[in-house]
Amino acid sequence: MSKTAGITVIGEAMLELSRADGDGWNLRYGGDVINTAIHLARSGDRVRFASAIGADPMSAELRAKWEGEGIDTSLLIAAEGSLPGLYAIETDPQGERSFHYWRGEAAARRMFDLPESAAMIDQAAGSDLLYFSLITLAILPEEARGKLLALCEAVRARGGKVAFDGNYRARLWPDAATARHWRDRAIAVSDICLPTLADEVEMGEADDASDAARRWGAVEGREVVVKLGAEGCLVDGAVIAPPAKLVVIDSSGAGDAFNGGYLHARLAGLTPRESAGAGHRLAGWNIGRRGAIPARDAEAPYG
C-alpha cells in the first residue's frame, strides 16, 4: 500500500480528565484508536474514524476537534440519547498512570446497532487498511463483536488489510480466558498485529517476546510487532531498541503513538524494522509531553 491508502480506524473515543501530581484537572479527549488515528492524520495519511458518539454539544465539540486534526468523521454516528464515555487519568512523578472510567452507557458501545450502522459498515469495508484494538472488541456486546470481525473479513476480501492492536484492559473483560478468545479470533482476520508483551503476560500466556510473536502467528507469515516498553520491540526476530534514552513525563498513549508511527512508515513503503524505528521516535516524543495526544510542536517527528 502507498501512503495515499485510505485508512479506517474503528473503536472508542472518550473525554479525558488528566492531571499530574499537584496539578488541576485538564479536559481533553483520548482513546487508543483515536490517538493512533490522529498521529496518522498528522503524518499526512487519509484517515476516517468509525464509531458512535452522542448528539450533545460536548460530542459536537469532539467531532470538531478531530476534524481540526484532519480526521474524516463521515463514518462517525451521532447517537440520540447517548453521551461519550469519560475517563480520569492521574500521573505520578515517575510518569506512571492510574485510571478511573465512566463508560458503561457510552455511545461507542452501540456503533454496530444504530440505524446508520449498516451504511458505516459498508463504507468501512472498502478501506485499504482497517485498524482496531482489543479495547474496541471489549466495549462491544458479543453480537457486535462478531459484526466487527465480519467487517475485517470483508475488508480483506476486497483486497484491503487489517491491523490489530492487542490492547488488554482486564477490567473490561469478565476474565482473561474470554479476552484471549476474542483476541485469537481477531488475530485470525488480521494482517498486521501489534501486541504488547506486558499485556500478553498479564493475560497468562506469553513467556517472552519470541513466544508472544509465535502465538500471534509470526511463524505463519503474519506481520507481528511485539512492543516491549522501554526496551523497544521485537520485529522480524530482532529487538529494535529506541534510538535514545527516553525521558518519561507522561506515558499515556505511548503504544498508540508507536502504532501510528509504525503504520505510517509501512504505508510509505519502509520495511518493518525501519518502521519500528519510526514508531519509537513518535512514541518517544509523545511520552516526553503531557496527555495522550500532546499538542503538535516543532520537535514532533511527523512527516
N, C-alpha and C positions, 0 to 999 in steps of 0.2 A: 504493500500500500504506500501511496505517496502522502506527503504532508497535507495535501488537499482532501484527504479522505474525510467522509462525514462520520463524526463520532456521536453516538447517543449514550449518555450517562443516565442510568436509571437507579433511583433509590430515594433516600430520605434527606431532607434538609431541615434544620431546626434553628430556632432562635437560640443564641448563645449568650449567657451571662458569664463573664470571666473576670477574675481578679487575681493578682499576685499578693503575696504576704504584705499586709498593711495598706493595700490599695482599696479604693472603692470599686463598685461593680460597673462594668462596661457592657453595653448591649451590642452584640454583633450577630453573626449567623455562622453556622457550621454544619458539619455532617460529612462523613467520609467521602461519599461520591461527589458532592457538590464542591468540596475542597479540591479534589482532583480535576473536576471539570473546569474550575477557574484557572488552575495552573495551565491546563491545556489551552484554554482560550487566550490567556495572556501570552502564551508562546506562539500564537498565530493559527492554531488549529480551529476547524469549524466544529463547534460543539453544541449539541442540543441537550437540554435537561428534561427528562421524562419523569414526572411524579405528580403528586397532588398536594396542593396547599389549600388554605382557607379562602373564603371570599371576603375577608375582613380587611380593613385598612393596613394592618401590620403585614399581612400576606402580600398585599399590593406593593408595599414598600420593599419587601424582599424581592419580588419579581423585578422591580425597577433596578435594584442594586445588581442583581445577576445580569440583567440586560446591559447595565453600565460596564460590566466586566467583559462583555462580548458574547455572553451566553444566549443562544436561541431558546426562547421559552415557549415556542409554539406547541410543544407537547406537554406543557405544564397545565394541569387541570385545576380550576378553581372550584372546590367542593363546597357547596352551600351547607351551612350549619356546622362546618368543621373549622378548626384552627390549626396552625402549625405547632409542632412539638417544641418543647423548651428544655434546655439543659443548663446547669450551672457548673462551672469548672473553676477549681482553685489550684494554684500552683505554689509549691513550697520553694524555699531558697535554692534547692538543687534542680529546680525545673520539673520536678515530678508532679503529676496531676492527680486530683480526685474529682469525681463526677457525681452529680445528682440530676435525675431525669424526671420530666413530666411529659410523657409521650403516648400514654395508653390510648387516648382518643384522637391522636394526630391524624390529619387528613391523609398523609402519605400511606397509612395502612389500608386505605380504600382505593388506591390508584388503579387497581385492576377490576373494580366493581362499581364504577360510576358510568352514567350514560355515555360519557365521552371516551371511555376506556378502549372500546373496540377500535376507534379511529387512531388513538395513540399507539396501540399495539401494531396496527397495520403500517403506520408511518415508521415506527421504530424498526420494523422487520427489514426495511430497506437500507439499514445502516451499513457502512463499510466496517465499523467497529462498534460493538455494544459492550459497555463496561458496567459492572455491578459488583456488589460485595456480599459477604455472608451476613452483614447487617441488613442489607436490602431484603434478603430472604427471612431474616429473623423477625422483622417487624410485620411481615405479611401473614395473613391467615393461610392455612395449609393449601386450600384450593388455589389461592392467588400465587403461591409458590410454584405450583405446577404450571400456571399460566406463564410465569416468568421464564421457566426452563423451556417451555414450548416456544416462547419468543426467541430464546437463544438458538434453538434448532432451526427456526425459520430464517434467522439471520445467516446462519451457516449454509442453509440450503440455497440461499440466494447469492452465495459467494462471499459473504462478509465473514468477519472474525469476531470472537467473543473473548474479552479479558475479564478475569475474575480475581478479586482480592479476598483472601480468606480471613477477613477481619472478625475475630471472635470476641464476643462480649457475653460472658457466662450468664449475666443477669437477664439477658434477652431470651434464653432458652430454658426449657424445663429441666434439661440435663445435657451432659456432654454427648451422650450417645445420639440424641436427636439432632444436635448440631452437626455431628460427624456424618450422619445420614444425608442431610441436605447439602453439606459441603461436598460429599462424594458425588452426589447427583449433579451438582453444579460443575465440578471438575470434568465430568464426563461430557459436558456440552461446551467446554471452553478450549481455546487455543493458546492463550497466554495466561499463566497462572502466577499470582503474586502473594504467596503465603508469607507469614511471619513466624519464625521459629518459636518465639515465646508463646504465641497462640497455639501452635501445634503441641507444644509440651503441656500447656495448660489443659488442652483437650484430652490428654492422656495417651498419645500415640508416639510421636516422633522422639527418637533418642538424640539425634543431631541433625545438622543441616542436610547432609547427604541422605539420611533416612527420610527426612521430610520431602526432599526432591523426588526420591524414588516413589514414595506414597502418592505424590501428586502427578506422577506419570512422566517424569523426565526420561526414564528408560524407554518409554513408548514413543518418544519423539515430541512430546508436548513441551512447549516453551515454559520453563519453570524458573522463577527467580525467588529464592528464599531470603527474606530480609532478616538480618542478624543484629539490628540495632547499631550501636556504635562500632561494631566490628565490620560492618559493610553488608555484603550479600553474597550468596552463592549462586553463580550462573555458569552454565556450561562446564560444571565440575570444578570451577575455580572460585576462590574467595576474592572478591573485588572490594578493597578497602576504600573508605572515604579519602579524598585527596589531601585532607589536612585534619588536624585535631579539631574537634567540634566544640564550640562554646555554646552551652545549652542555657538559653534564657527561658524558653517555654517549649516543651517537647510536643505540644498539641499539633496534630496534623503532619508529623514527620513522615509517616508511612504514606499518607495521601500525596504529599509533595513528591516523594520518591517515585510513586506511581506515575504522577503527571510528567515528571522529567523523563522517566524511562519510556513511557508510551509515546511521548512526543518525539523522542530520538528514534525510536523504532519506526514510526511513521515517516520520518525524514530519511530513512534508509541506513541508519547506523546499525552495527552489529549488537547482539545482546550485551556483550562485555562493554562496548563503548557506551551503550545506552545506560548501563548500570552506573557508569561514571557521571553521566548527565543527571541521573536520579539522585546520586549522592550530593552533587553540587546544589541542586534545588532544595533538597531536604536540609542540608547544612545551613543554607540561607534562611530557611523557614524557622528552624529552631533557635536561631540567633535573634529572634524578634518575638513579640508577644502576640498571642492569638493564633487560632488555627489557620487563618488566612491573613498574614500581615499585609499592610499597605505596600504596594509596589514602590521600590526605591531604586536609586542608581546602581546599587550592588546586586540587584535581583538578576539571576542568571537565566533570563528568558531570551528566546531567540531561535 
